[in-house]
Amino acid sequence: MFKFRSGMVLSMLVFCLAASLPNKSNAQGPTAASHAGSYVGAHLGLAWIETENTDLDGYSTPVPGTTIDFSDRTRAAGFLIGHNRQFNNLVIGLEGDITFGDFSAFTFDSDPDERDETAETIYNRIATIRGRLGYSIGRVLVFGTGGIAIADITNKLSDFDAVPPVFDPDDSFTDTETRTGWVAGGGIDLISQTGNWSGRVEALYMDFGDVTNKVDTIPGGTNSRFRSENLVKVVRFAITRKIGN
């Protein structure tokens, strides 16, 4: 499923290559001081993985609805491709990217009293497709961006019984699925004097919504529910190069 959806990101290569062909309808064609044109690049930065686990029925916590937050920070890197059109100082564009890294967050606090449960969130990869809207001041572009985010996300709850701890699959769950959410952010681009290269710093916020899973506390009876909300924050640098004309 992720391969199918992230194929939308790769399909932008065709769009950007086509858009990079000469187009007389451009209000301002690519020049040494222009942000217009198609580009490819690489990015490197930090990602904060945040999960909010809510014990809806009070299985692990004394009060139903108690939320346990856990997070971690990791390095993140990947590739991007996009295309800009410039109309005087106004710049509009479309960009896609894919990010790789060791995306995970872990906690022992899922059961704060007995501490015999662990919770973990794992991302295999993250892709986004975003529109961009910016204002150009010479070689500097200040922009905002927003769109959709796609990720393979695993949420896990693991329960261990007795001493030494023995894994209890009935009171645990593992849920892996491709999730779609929204992404928003902003940043600053600085193009080189020749107009072919650009450096960037940007921040992105991604919200993949929530998913509810159950543990079999009473086989054949009413299961206890856990809701996991998944968020990602990214701060990164990028270097891009224009392609085509």
Secondary structure, DSSP 8 states (H G I E B T S, - for coil): -HHHHHHHHHHHHHHHHHHTS--TT-SB---TT---EEEEEEEEEEEEEEEEEEETT-SSSSSTTEEEEEEEEEEEEEEEEEEEEEETTEEEEEEEEEEEE-EEEEESTTSTTT--EEEEEEEEEEEEEEEEEEEEETTEEEEEEEEEEEEEEEEEEEEEETTTTEEEEEEEEEEEEEEEEEEEEEEEEEE-TTSSEEEEEEEEEEEEEEEEEEE-SSTTS--EEEEEEEEEEEEEEEEEEEE--
